[in-house]
Amino acid sequence: MSYNAKNFSVMAYANGFTLWNYSTEDDLTAVKGSGYFNEIAPFARKGDMILANTSVESTLAPAILSVVSVEDGAVSVSALAPAA
């Protein structure tokens, strides 16, 4: 699968920081992969965090992701906490 904007929303915003929520059937490896979140480039900033619930239809794998860069329409994320 791929990024689904319907499952991505703002949880909190303050002082240029956004906490996002995202839920998907995709596994955590895919969600952390190159280009997965490129669609959010106009809205995301370096340092934003994404609470991600991945693999929701199989073995749930939650993770806290950090936006590490947003450059030329490319968004890169990194996991701050491993999946449970």
Backbone as CSV, one residue per row, in Angstrom:
resi,resn,N_x,N_y,N_z,CA_x,CA_y,CA_z,C_x,C_y,C_z
1,MET,0.844,-1.178,0.000,0.000,0.000,0.000,0.894,1.247,0.000
2,SER,0.278,2.374,0.191,1.033,3.617,0.246,0.338,4.589,1.191
3,TYR,0.955,5.728,1.381,0.417,6.759,2.264,-1.040,7.053,1.931
4,ASN,-1.863,7.201,2.969,-3.280,7.494,2.799,-3.610,8.742,3.607
5,ALA,-3.865,9.856,2.951,-4.120,11.135,3.609,-5.330,11.084,4.548
6,LYS,-6.278,10.204,4.293,-7.460,10.104,5.153,-7.108,9.620,6.555
7,ASN,-5.976,8.961,6.697,-5.571,8.400,7.991,-4.507,9.236,8.690
8,PHE,-4.286,10.451,8.229,-3.245,11.329,8.764,-3.903,12.594,9.297
9,SER,-3.661,12.928,10.566,-4.305,14.110,11.130,-3.433,14.773,12.195
10,VAL,-3.727,16.033,12.445,-3.027,16.803,13.472,-3.628,16.476,14.832
11,MET,-2.765,16.173,15.798,-3.217,15.970,17.170,-3.001,17.237,17.989
12,ALA,-1.864,17.919,17.730,-1.538,19.143,18.475,-0.581,19.985,17.650
13,TYR,-0.673,21.309,17.843,0.220,22.232,17.162,0.545,23.362,18.125
14,ALA,1.835,23.704,18.244,2.247,24.831,19.084,3.662,25.251,18.698
15,ASN,3.861,26.551,18.587,5.197,27.116,18.366,5.948,26.488,17.196
16,GLY,5.256,26.212,16.105,5.904,25.666,14.925,6.143,24.166,14.967
17,PHE,5.633,23.493,15.986,5.769,22.043,16.125,4.401,21.410,15.938
18,THR,4.342,20.300,15.188,3.090,19.578,15.013,3.256,18.129,15.443
19,LEU,2.286,17.652,16.201,2.204,16.244,16.573,1.109,15.643,15.704
20,TRP,1.492,14.680,14.879,0.582,14.058,13.925,0.168,12.671,14.405
21,ASN,-0.939,12.172,13.880,-1.375,10.799,14.108,-1.573,10.153,12.750
22,TYR,-1.092,8.906,12.621,-1.247,8.192,11.358,-1.518,6.723,11.642
23,SER,-2.499,6.157,10.958,-2.858,4.757,11.103,-2.880,4.121,9.716
24,THR,-2.295,2.920,9.607,-2.205,2.271,8.302,-2.082,0.759,8.428
25,GLU,-2.474,0.072,7.382,-2.260,-1.368,7.298,-0.824,-1.688,6.883
26,ASP,-0.110,-0.695,6.365,1.292,-0.901,5.964,2.142,-1.244,7.181
27,ASP,3.217,-2.000,6.953,4.090,-2.328,8.080,5.051,-1.168,8.364
28,LEU,5.669,-1.213,9.522,6.523,-0.127,9.976,7.693,0.111,9.032
29,THR,8.248,-0.937,8.463,9.370,-0.782,7.534,8.959,0.061,6.331
30,ALA,7.781,-0.184,5.810,7.292,0.600,4.664,7.071,2.053,5.051
31,VAL,6.481,2.288,6.216,6.168,3.650,6.665,7.441,4.465,6.889
32,LYS,8.492,3.825,7.372,9.770,4.519,7.579,10.569,4.648,6.293
33,GLY,10.118,4.014,5.228,10.854,3.977,3.975,10.931,5.315,3.255
34,SER,11.894,5.385,2.377,12.140,6.594,1.588,10.913,6.987,0.780
35,GLY,10.490,8.233,0.937,9.411,8.771,0.136,7.999,8.496,0.620
36,TYR,7.830,7.684,1.658,6.485,7.307,2.093,5.637,8.531,2.441
37,PHE,6.216,9.503,3.153,5.462,10.674,3.586,5.681,11.911,2.711
38,ASN,6.183,11.755,1.505,6.449,12.926,0.655,5.217,13.801,0.436
39,GLU,4.047,13.223,0.449,2.816,13.977,0.225,2.574,15.048,1.304
40,ILE,3.167,14.869,2.498,2.956,15.841,3.570,4.011,16.946,3.576
41,ALA,4.902,16.949,2.616,5.997,17.934,2.578,5.536,19.386,2.736
42,PRO,4.414,19.799,2.139,3.990,21.191,2.311,3.593,21.547,3.755
43,PHE,3.326,20.540,4.573,2.822,20.772,5.931,3.811,20.412,7.032
44,ALA,4.718,19.496,6.765,5.627,18.979,7.786,6.855,19.865,7.957
45,ARG,7.415,19.808,9.156,8.652,20.512,9.463,9.608,19.569,10.175
46,LYS,10.871,19.806,10.008,11.886,19.039,10.728,11.585,19.153,12.223
47,GLY,11.582,18.017,12.909,11.303,17.987,14.340,9.870,17.625,14.683
48,ASP,8.954,17.676,13.703,7.595,17.214,13.952,7.637,15.741,14.343
49,MET,6.615,15.295,15.065,6.536,13.895,15.463,5.246,13.281,14.933
50,ILE,5.328,11.995,14.600,4.175,11.253,14.092,3.960,10.036,14.986
51,LEU,2.788,9.958,15.608,2.407,8.754,16.335,1.802,7.821,15.300
52,ALA,2.506,6.766,14.985,2.093,5.870,13.902,1.622,4.523,14.439
53,ASN,0.439,4.126,14.021,-0.073,2.784,14.287,0.002,2.042,12.965
54,THR,0.956,1.132,12.864,1.172,0.410,11.613,0.711,-1.034,11.747
55,SER,0.505,-1.673,10.612,0.045,-3.072,10.556,-1.234,-3.272,11.360
56,VAL,-2.162,-2.325,11.281,-3.360,-2.362,12.124,-4.266,-3.563,11.863
57,GLU,-4.193,-4.155,10.684,-5.037,-5.311,10.380,-4.383,-6.641,10.733
58,SER,-3.104,-6.604,11.120,-2.433,-7.849,11.490,-1.839,-7.688,12.883
59,THR,-0.533,-7.670,13.005,0.121,-7.496,14.299,0.452,-6.030,14.474
60,LEU,-0.344,-5.333,15.273,-0.175,-3.897,15.482,1.258,-3.570,15.891
61,ALA,1.849,-2.582,15.220,3.221,-2.163,15.500,3.263,-0.644,15.634
62,PRO,2.979,-0.124,16.835,3.005,1.327,17.024,4.433,1.846,17.094
63,ALA,4.623,3.098,16.698,5.946,3.711,16.763,5.801,5.220,16.851
64,ILE,6.810,5.848,17.418,6.896,7.300,17.421,7.959,7.664,16.397
65,LEU,7.555,8.426,15.386,8.459,8.815,14.312,8.781,10.297,14.427
66,SER,9.981,10.657,14.050,10.379,12.057,14.001,10.673,12.426,12.557
67,VAL,10.217,13.598,12.146,10.550,14.098,10.815,11.972,14.638,10.900
68,VAL,12.902,13.988,10.202,14.312,14.382,10.280,14.713,15.354,9.182
69,SER,13.947,15.385,8.086,14.231,16.377,7.050,13.035,16.523,6.113
70,VAL,12.910,17.732,5.574,11.930,18.045,4.543,12.671,18.914,3.542
71,GLU,13.063,18.315,2.419,13.855,19.026,1.421,13.353,18.713,0.017
72,ASP,13.081,19.746,-0.746,12.664,19.594,-2.141,11.519,18.601,-2.303
73,GLY,10.547,18.645,-1.385,9.391,17.774,-1.483,9.604,16.383,-0.955
74,ALA,10.782,16.102,-0.413,11.080,14.775,0.135,11.071,14.844,1.664
75,VAL,10.286,13.954,2.273,10.178,13.894,3.733,10.858,12.610,4.205
76,SER,11.773,12.756,5.169,12.440,11.597,5.780,12.043,11.514,7.243
77,VAL,11.745,10.299,7.706,11.391,10.078,9.094,12.299,9.027,9.719
78,SER,12.374,9.059,11.035,13.154,8.083,11.776,12.370,7.685,13.011
79,ALA,12.469,6.417,13.399,11.751,5.933,14.580,12.469,6.367,15.854
80,LEU,11.705,6.949,16.793,12.251,7.310,18.102,12.070,6.186,19.090
81,ALA,11.025,5.395,18.899,10.755,4.279,19.793,10.428,3.053,18.940
82,PRO,11.019,1.916,19.257,10.732,0.717,18.466,9.302,0.233,18.664
83,ALA,8.828,-0.526,17.694,7.501,-1.119,17.809,7.475,-2.068,18.988
84,ALA,6.333,-2.145,19.650,6.194,-3.023,20.824,6.167,-4.469,20.407
